[in-house]
Amino acid sequence: MNGQVFQRRTGTDSLSQQYGGIHARGWVDRLPASWIPYVQLSRLSPPAGLLLIYFPHLFGVIHTTSVHERHLSHVAYVSFILLGGSFFCNNASHAWNDFVDAFIDTLVARTKTRPIPRGAITRRAAFLDTAIITVPNIIVTTYYLYAKRHTHLLQMVLGFSLGADAPWRDHAIMCLFIASISWVVIFDTIYAYQDVDDDLRYGIKSMAVLLQGRAKPLLFSLCLFMCLFLITSGYLAKMGFLYYLVTVGVSTWFVVFMVVKVDLHDLASCWHWFSRGFLLTGFAIAIGLLIECVGQVDPTIY
């Protein structure tokens, strides 16, 4: 199939609602009309991109709280701060993506109705939006190194800086980090299959283009990779039975089931499993870690 264009089935979903610039009906319609293109620019309806950024942070926070036996309020406090940081990171990255890819987006069937190609937002406005969101993060990240000289709120500064504090220092965290990467690659590869026809036609590179009809073996391999690193992380951190049952077992079952069920030739199927399927896996990993965390704080619970 190398070099050939797929024969695609679009299903019943509108391409324009698959992060193509037209949102599904819902909360976005209650916003002022001038705000809606910026919501579309940031991919907040649905917030799949935001959650893909946030979930790995959440995994790390719960894992660290469990291993170091911190109070559960620590999870809530840091998770809330990281949710805010992930929100701004998501908005900035997608705005910058659309600024850079504006010309390509006009060529691709799914993305030609995004805010910049259709003229709802100018490239200059998208650039300013990115700068307004990104510059404070850069300043905060730089300031963190000196914050202890000026404020007692050092941990809050760190939360907003979104800096990964050298995961290789803790082997269990590193394994969890690698498992999270595998999880993200699986779902983003499925997302990329929505545009594989246009990507082939216009010479745009992606894993979907590289693999074309050979993606499923790689996706299954990544599922196995994710499972093995979750097991290793649990072993190194001396996690309990429920971690293996939920974080490892349930999440692996969900992601394997998704790879089996997704039809990479069907745009609607790719969108369905990207926008909804990843939630099942993400929540399973987080819930298993949280159960373990609760057990560490109060072993009498289970």
Secondary structure, DSSP 8 states (H G I E B T S, - for coil): -TT-----B--SS-GGGTTSS---SSGGGGS-TTTHHHHHHTT-SS-HHHHHHHHHHHHHHHHHHHHTT--HHHHHHHHHHHHHHHHHHHHHHHHHHHHHTHHHHHHSTTTTTSTTTTTSS-HHHHHHHHHHHHHHHHHHHHHHHHHTTT-S-HHHHHHHHT----GGGSHHHHHHHHHHHHHHHHHHHHHHGGGHHHHHHHT---HHHHHGGGHHHHHHHHHHHHHHHHHHHHHHTT--HHIIIIIIIIHHHHHHHHHHH--TTBHHHHHHIIIIIHHHHHHHHHHHHHHHHHHHH-GGG-
